Amino acid sequence: MKKSLVFIVLGRPGSGKGTQAKLLAQKFGLEYVAIGDILRKRRKIKDFTGKKLLKIMNKGELIPQFRITKIWIDEFEKFKKKSQFKGFVLEGSPRWLIEAQLLDEALEWYEWKDNAKIILLDISRRGSFNRLTKRRICKKCGRLIPWTGEFKKIKKCDKCGGELITRLDDRPESIKERFKEFKQHTQPAINYYKKQGRLIKINGEQSIEKVFKDILKP
């Protein structure tokens, strides 16, 4: 029986996690789990949780672990029911040390831990800030346009022609809060994988194509 492919993509805000995760999913026919996208969709529901998510995410603060864990479990259960399941790419999580530990427990439970690859897209704080303040999102379809390569020339969404705007959590005041959270909470999670010898570090300041090529190296 062929083993499922599992990629966990980590990095600073603006490191290109979403772009590389999508490329991996497309190349290998994998499921794509983007925690940020799922949370942004969830916050549109005007209930208590939706309103609270909107408030927290607009400040650039991290979402509590129990909400993130629920997302994993819901997605993993769906995957186990699929007959043609090849694996998945997880992007945007874990962002806390305890999340990394809980994710390992979940991967062990669903029998995926041994073949999970932990990818770190390494970029500087300055590079991250530059990308975040300049990248845009389509107001109509939600497509995220990174500030790199040919994407810098795009004036309208290349998918639907919609207006490009700055995300609320990509404003300077929110970015500074995200940097603080990254250093305080996400870095320990990255160190957790590093100490175990499981972290694959990639130079994320290269072109999209070069980063992807490096990820695919044996």
Sequence and secondary structure as in RCSB ss.txt:
>XXXX:A:sequence
MKKSLVFIVLGRPGSGKGTQAKLLAQKFGLEYVAIGDILRKRRKIKDFTGKKLLKIMNKGELIPQFRITKIWIDE
FEKFKKKSQFKGFVLEGSPRWLIEAQLLDEALEWYEWKDNAKIILLDISRRGSFNRLTKRRICKKCGRLIPWTGE
FKKIKKCDKCGGELITRLDDRPESIKERFKEFKQHTQPAINYYKKQGRLIKINGEQSIEKVFKDILKP
>XXXX:A:secstr
    EEEEEEESTTSSHHHHHHHHHHHHT EEEEHHHHHHHHTTS SHHHHHHHHHHHTT    HHHHHHHHHHH
HHHHHT TT  EEEEES   SHHHHHHHHHHHHHTT GGGEEEEEEE  HHHHHHHHHH EEETTT  EE SSGG
GGG SS TTT   EE  GGGSHHHHHHHHHHIIIIIHHHHHHHHHTT EEEEETTS HHHHHHHHT  
